[in-house]
Amino acid sequence: MTVKEKFQRWLKRLTVKKVIIGTLVYGWLGLMIAIVFTPVLWMVSAAFTDATQLAQVPVIPKLSEWSLVNYKELFTEKSTSDQALSDYLRAFATTFMIAATNTVLVVALSSLVGFAFSRYRFKGKKKVLLSMMGLQMFPSFMGMLALFMFFRQFGLLNNPFALTLIYVAGAIPYNTFIVRGFMRNIPKSLDEAAAIDGATNLQVMMKIIIPLAVPIMGFIAVNAFMQPWLDYILPSVIMPQRDTVAIWLFRFMDPLGHEYDPIKFMSGALFLAVPIMLVQIYMQRYLIYGLTQGADKG
């Protein structure tokens, strides 16, 4: 059958109802795509446009007028001359260090605790798990004053590792729950077979359970990596004299502030999206798998 014959056959099957429904569906999808991508295009256009006012920036990027002047400022402007990196790159490096440390600790600790809850029986196991999930319902900013006083007492203010501890402690309960749910689906006969061969509990976990749990570990790793990048409240309290990238960027979005510069904000935000986008693309299969696993009953 030729292409022309297939097209004619398709036309014969069309009805007024199908045409109307198809027009509405694809029209709605097109509208949603336009709503989502218009701010993104405007941000890209602003980031690569040599302009001083946001009103001067075209919504649709003009490739012939692109300029790197905004990024030249981001990567060279320093508050003091003895800095090795610009203010933006210092804030970016601090946030990246926090995100990387948070990812490693969250994956390691959540895997260990999830393994214990999924494989061992001990008194109060269910109560401890429910208590952890109950505490997870309270947002971390409810204890900001106590956290500030605690870290100030021990001289941990403006310390990125102190901020990382808060992220890790807040992420363990939820991640423990989903890791436990995933590991419960791994047959215990594998543990028993390994134990018969003389494997210790640590060997069972490291050589059997952890390799099989890589998908769910990838899922929690993505979440842990993304958490610190756009957090503003906790860093502003725990690190008042050391900027993360979110604090540095939001300084330029205060209309009453002397540093108000939405163009610089969009340039920095676009560069900030690069590591998040790369991690999302590379770990996409873990995100999709993790959203459908690790939440069984019991």
Secondary structure as UniProt FT lines:
FT   HELIX           3..13
FT   HELIX           16..47
FT   HELIX           54..56
FT   HELIX           63..65
FT   HELIX           69..76
FT   TURN            81..82
FT   HELIX           87..119
FT   TURN            123..124
FT   HELIX           125..136
FT   HELIX           140..143
FT   HELIX           144..153
FT   TURN            154..155
FT   TURN            157..158
FT   HELIX           160..183
FT   TURN            184..185
FT   HELIX           189..196
FT   TURN            197..198
FT   HELIX           201..204
FT   HELIX           205..209
FT   HELIX           210..212
FT   HELIX           214..226
FT   TURN            227..230
FT   HELIX           233..238
FT   TURN            240..241
FT   HELIX           245..250
FT   HELIX           251..253
FT   TURN            255..256
FT   TURN            258..259
FT   HELIX           262..282
FT   HELIX           284..291
//
